Amino acid sequence: MKILLLEDEPGISMAIERYLKKQGFEVRAFSRIMEALEAIDENRDFNLFIVDVMLPDGNGIAFLETIKTLFFSPKIIMISADSRIQTIEKAFFGGCEDYLKKPFDIQELGLKINKIFGRLTQEISLKEGVVYERVKRALYIQGEECHLSRKEMMLLDILIQNLGRVVTKEVLEDGIWEGNMPSDDALRTTIKRLRQKIGEGIIRNVTGVGYQISLD
């Protein structure tokens, strides 16, 4: 899932981008409307827009109106320090899905994204006898909790965040190793260890692209 982030405060933008990448999202961050429009002109495959209201070269709500002319039923979350009801009303009338007032807990943003895309199911059955509980971030095999290392858990969580979609090697590495460059075989080794614990057939390798979990 690809997200366009339009936020001009570097600290906030970096924190949101880092958090979303850890959740398995692909993120492109911009600080100006013109930069975002150029990116959209090059590629219109964004699934969600997170947009600040007050930007250096314009108003985020006006940008929202532009997005609506370029995408069919776009998903948009507005973020702003402007807590005036008039501004919030304009944003919702303009078509945003939600409005977050700064400062906010970044995990709240994650919850709102999951709600928009209907990804708040707490228990996911990966196959008979293998269940992942998302709230607790716990894996159960035949009713017994299975210990996973931190990186194995992050890998599993990112793939489950993107059920049915292929997650690229680059997105997985960035999310698991938090922007640090792992060794060439680190991801392959982590996937091998996770497969040994949860069984074969759950994590699929899409040659030349990445990995996915599909419940089909």
C-alpha positions as CSV (number, residue, x, y, z in Angstrom):
1,M,0.0,0.0,0.0
2,K,1.4,3.4,-1.1
3,I,1.0,6.5,1.0
4,L,1.6,10.1,0.0
5,L,2.6,12.2,3.0
6,L,2.4,16.0,2.7
7,E,3.8,17.6,5.8
8,D,6.3,20.6,6.0
9,E,7.5,20.1,9.6
10,P,10.6,17.9,9.2
11,G,10.4,16.3,12.6
12,I,6.8,15.3,12.3
13,S,7.2,14.1,8.7
14,M,10.2,12.0,9.6
15,A,8.4,10.4,12.6
16,I,5.3,9.6,10.5
17,E,7.3,8.2,7.6
18,R,9.5,6.0,9.9
19,Y,6.4,4.7,11.7
20,L,4.5,3.9,8.6
21,K,7.4,2.1,7.0
22,K,7.7,0.0,10.1
23,Q,4.1,-1.0,9.5
24,G,4.9,-2.1,6.0
25,F,3.6,0.8,4.0
26,E,5.5,2.4,1.1
27,V,5.7,6.1,1.8
28,R,6.6,9.2,-0.3
29,A,7.0,12.3,1.8
30,F,6.8,15.9,0.6
31,S,6.8,19.3,2.2
32,R,5.3,21.4,-0.6
33,I,2.1,21.0,-2.7
34,M,3.9,21.4,-6.0
35,E,6.3,18.6,-5.2
36,A,3.4,16.3,-4.3
37,L,1.6,17.2,-7.5
38,E,4.6,16.4,-9.6
39,A,4.9,13.0,-8.0
40,I,1.2,12.3,-8.6
41,D,1.7,13.4,-12.2
42,E,4.4,10.8,-12.6
43,N,2.6,8.0,-10.9
44,R,-1.0,7.8,-9.7
45,D,-0.8,4.6,-7.7
46,F,-1.3,6.2,-4.2
47,N,-3.8,4.5,-1.9
48,L,-3.9,7.1,0.9
49,F,-3.0,10.7,1.4
50,I,-2.0,12.2,4.7
51,V,-2.1,16.0,4.3
52,D,-1.3,18.9,6.6
53,V,-3.7,21.8,6.4
54,M,-1.1,24.7,6.6
55,L,1.7,24.3,4.0
56,P,4.3,26.7,2.7
57,D,2.9,27.0,-0.8
58,G,-0.8,26.7,-0.1
59,N,-3.7,25.2,1.8
60,G,-4.0,21.4,2.4
61,I,-7.8,21.6,2.1
62,A,-7.5,23.1,-1.4
63,F,-5.0,20.4,-2.3
64,L,-7.7,17.9,-1.1
65,E,-10.0,19.3,-3.8
66,T,-7.3,18.8,-6.4
67,I,-6.8,15.2,-5.3
68,K,-10.5,14.5,-5.8
69,T,-10.3,15.5,-9.4
70,L,-7.4,13.2,-10.1
71,F,-8.5,10.0,-8.1
72,F,-11.7,8.1,-7.8
73,S,-12.9,8.2,-4.2
74,P,-9.5,9.0,-2.7
75,K,-8.7,8.2,1.0
76,I,-7.5,11.3,2.8
77,I,-6.5,12.0,6.4
78,M,-5.9,15.6,7.3
79,I,-3.5,16.6,10.1
80,S,-3.2,20.1,11.6
81,A,-2.6,22.2,14.7
82,D,-5.6,24.1,13.6
83,S,-8.4,22.9,15.9
84,R,-11.0,25.4,14.9
85,I,-14.3,23.7,14.1
86,Q,-14.7,25.8,10.9
87,T,-11.4,24.3,9.5
88,I,-12.4,20.8,10.6
89,E,-15.8,21.3,9.0
90,K,-14.2,22.4,5.7
91,A,-11.9,19.4,5.7
92,F,-14.8,16.9,6.1
93,F,-17.0,18.7,3.6
94,G,-14.0,18.6,1.3
95,G,-14.0,14.8,1.5
96,C,-11.4,13.8,4.1
97,E,-11.9,10.5,5.9
98,D,-10.5,11.8,9.2
99,Y,-8.9,14.8,10.9
100,L,-6.1,14.5,13.4
101,K,-5.3,17.5,15.6
102,K,-1.6,18.1,16.4
103,P,-0.1,17.0,18.6
104,F,-1.3,13.4,18.3
105,D,0.0,9.9,19.2
106,I,1.4,8.4,16.1
107,Q,-0.2,5.1,16.9
108,E,-3.6,6.8,16.7
109,L,-2.7,7.6,13.0
110,G,-2.0,3.9,12.5
111,L,-5.4,2.9,14.0
112,K,-7.2,5.4,11.8
113,I,-5.5,4.0,8.7
114,N,-6.3,0.5,9.6
115,K,-9.9,1.5,10.2
116,I,-10.2,3.2,6.8
117,F,-9.0,0.0,5.1
118,G,-10.9,-2.4,7.3
119,R,-7.8,-4.0,8.8
120,L,-8.7,-4.1,12.5
121,T,-9.5,-7.8,12.7
122,Q,-7.8,-8.9,16.0
123,E,-7.3,-12.6,15.3
124,I,-6.1,-13.9,11.9
125,S,-6.0,-17.6,11.2
126,L,-3.1,-18.2,8.9
127,K,-3.9,-21.9,8.5
128,E,-5.5,-24.5,10.7
129,G,-3.9,-24.3,14.2
130,V,-1.9,-21.2,13.4
131,V,-3.4,-17.9,14.7
132,Y,-1.9,-14.4,14.9
133,E,-3.4,-11.9,17.4
134,R,-2.7,-8.4,16.1
135,V,-3.4,-6.4,19.3
136,K,-1.1,-8.5,21.4
137,R,1.3,-9.2,18.6
138,A,1.3,-12.8,19.5
139,L,1.5,-16.0,17.5
140,Y,-0.3,-19.1,18.7
141,I,0.3,-22.6,17.3
142,Q,-2.2,-25.2,18.4
143,G,-3.3,-22.9,21.2
144,E,0.2,-22.4,22.6
145,E,2.1,-19.1,22.2
146,C,5.1,-19.4,19.9
147,H,8.1,-17.2,20.8
148,L,9.3,-15.1,17.9
149,S,12.4,-12.9,17.9
150,R,11.7,-9.1,17.5
151,K,12.7,-9.2,13.8
152,E,10.6,-12.3,13.1
153,M,7.6,-10.6,14.8
154,M,8.1,-7.4,12.8
155,L,8.4,-9.4,9.6
156,L,5.2,-11.3,10.3
157,D,3.3,-8.1,11.3
158,I,4.3,-6.2,8.1
159,L,3.2,-9.1,5.9
160,I,-0.1,-9.4,7.8
161,Q,-0.6,-5.6,7.5
162,N,-0.5,-6.2,3.8
163,L,-2.5,-9.4,3.5
164,G,-2.9,-10.5,-0.1
165,R,-0.4,-8.0,-1.4
166,V,3.2,-8.5,-2.3
167,V,5.6,-6.6,0.0
168,T,8.9,-5.7,-1.7
169,K,12.3,-6.7,-0.2
170,E,13.2,-3.1,0.2
171,V,10.0,-2.2,2.2
172,L,10.6,-5.3,4.5
173,E,14.2,-4.4,5.1
174,D,13.4,-0.8,5.8
175,G,10.6,-1.7,8.2
176,I,12.5,-4.4,10.1
177,W,15.9,-2.8,10.3
178,E,14.4,0.7,10.7
179,G,16.4,2.3,7.9
180,N,19.7,0.6,8.6
181,M,21.2,-1.5,5.9
182,P,21.1,-5.2,6.7
183,S,23.5,-7.8,5.3
184,D,22.6,-9.3,1.9
185,D,21.1,-12.5,3.3
186,A,19.6,-11.1,6.6
187,L,16.0,-10.9,5.3
188,R,16.2,-14.4,3.7
189,T,17.5,-15.8,7.0
190,T,14.8,-14.1,9.0
191,I,12.1,-15.5,6.7
192,K,13.6,-19.0,6.8
193,R,13.5,-19.0,10.7
194,L,10.0,-17.7,10.7
195,R,8.9,-20.4,8.2
196,Q,10.5,-23.0,10.5
197,K,8.2,-21.9,13.3
198,I,4.9,-21.3,11.5
199,G,5.2,-23.9,8.8
200,E,5.6,-23.9,5.0
201,G,3.0,-22.5,2.7
202,I,2.1,-19.3,4.7
203,I,4.8,-16.9,3.4
204,R,5.0,-17.0,-0.3
205,N,8.0,-15.9,-2.3
206,V,7.1,-13.9,-5.5
207,T,10.3,-14.2,-7.5
208,G,11.9,-10.9,-8.3
209,V,9.3,-8.9,-6.4
210,G,9.1,-9.8,-2.7
211,Y,7.0,-11.8,-0.3
212,Q,3.3,-12.1,0.7
213,I,0.8,-13.8,2.9
214,S,-2.4,-14.8,1.2
215,L,-5.3,-16.5,2.9
216,D,-6.8,-17.7,-0.3
